[in-house]
Amino acid sequence: QVQLVESGGGLVQAGGSLRLSCTASRRTLSTYLMGWFRQAPGKEREFVSAINRSGRSTSYIDSVKGRFTISRDNAKNTMYLQMNNLEPEDTAVYYCAACSSCLLSGSYRRPEDYGYWGQGTQVTVSS
């Protein structure tokens, strides 16, 4: 089974940028649809973005469209989330997740759609 490790979180001022990485081991990342989720204190885990296996198709929640960009490099077994113009409301633990059966034409926005998760990385945006 695939193992996922996130990195790149940190503390940034509003308007700043961060790039998160999610590196896979034990399995080839290219066989999975990949997603980013986030969870703020006291809130449920929330879908942020997803990318199909080839990297040609992506999906975002409305609140991050135009600010976040998801991408993947299957040769490096790594997925990324470039986050620009960060807002305090983006503060959360960010998780990457892998789904072996998901398609962007089907169900992929629910946490239960994903079978594999990273440990999470904290993103804190100060106002």
Residue pairs with C-beta under 8 A, 6 or more apart in sequence:
1 26
1 27
1 115
1 116
2 24
2 25
2 26
2 27
2 29
2 32
2 98
2 116
3 24
3 25
3 26
3 27
3 116
4 22
4 23
4 24
4 96
4 97
4 98
4 116
4 117
4 118
5 22
5 23
5 25
5 118
5 119
6 20
6 21
6 22
6 94
6 95
6 96
6 118
6 119
6 120
6 121
7 20
7 21
7 23
7 121
8 18
8 19
8 20
8 21
8 121
9 18
9 20
9 94
9 121
9 122
9 123
10 18
10 122
10 123
10 124
11 124
11 125
11 126
12 18
12 86
12 123
12 124
12 125
12 126
13 125
13 126
14 86
14 87
14 88
14 125
14 126
14 127
15 85
15 86
16 86
16 125
17 82
17 83
17 84
17 85
17 86
18 83
18 86
18 123
19 80
19 81
19 82
19 83
20 36
20 80
20 81
20 83
20 94
20 96
20 121
20 123
21 78
21 79
21 80
22 34
22 36
22 78
22 79
22 80
22 81
22 96
22 118
23 76
23 77
23 78
24 32
24 77
24 78
24 79
24 98
25 77
28 74
28 77
29 72
29 74
29 77
29 78
29 79
29 98
30 53
30 74
31 53
31 100
32 53
32 98
32 99
32 100
32 116
33 50
33 51
33 52
33 53
33 98
33 99
33 100
33 102
33 103
33 104
33 108
34 50
34 51
34 70
34 72
34 79
34 96
34 97
34 98
34 99
35 47
35 48
35 49
35 50
35 51
35 96
35 97
35 98
35 99
35 108
35 114
36 48
36 49
36 50
36 70
36 79
36 81
36 94
36 95
36 96
36 97
37 45
37 46
37 47
37 48
37 94
37 95
37 96
37 97
37 111
38 45
38 46
38 48
38 90
38 92
38 93
38 94
38 95
38 123
39 45
39 46
39 92
39 93
39 95
39 120
40 46
40 91
40 92
40 93
43 92
45 95
45 111
46 61
46 92
47 61
47 109
47 110
47 111
48 60
48 61
48 64
48 68
48 81
48 94
49 58
49 59
49 60
49 61
49 64
49 68
49 70
49 81
50 58
50 59
50 70
50 102
50 104
50 108
50 109
51 57
51 58
51 59
51 70
51 71
51 72
51 79
52 58
52 103
52 104
53 74
55 71
55 72
55 74
57 104
58 70
58 104
59 104
59 108
59 109
60 68
60 70
63 89
64 83
64 90
67 83
67 84
67 85
67 86
68 81
68 82
68 83
68 84
69 80
69 81
69 82
69 84
70 79
70 80
70 81
70 82
71 79
71 80
71 82
72 78
72 79
72 80
73 79
73 80
79 96
81 94
83 90
83 123
86 123
86 125
87 125
88 125
88 126
88 127
89 125
90 123
90 125
91 123
91 124
91 125
92 123
93 120
93 121
93 122
93 123
94 120
94 121
94 122
94 123
95 117
95 118
95 119
95 120
96 117
96 118
97 111
97 114
97 116
97 117
97 118
98 114
98 115
98 116
98 117
99 108
99 113
99 114
99 115
99 116
100 115
102 108
102 113
102 114
107 113
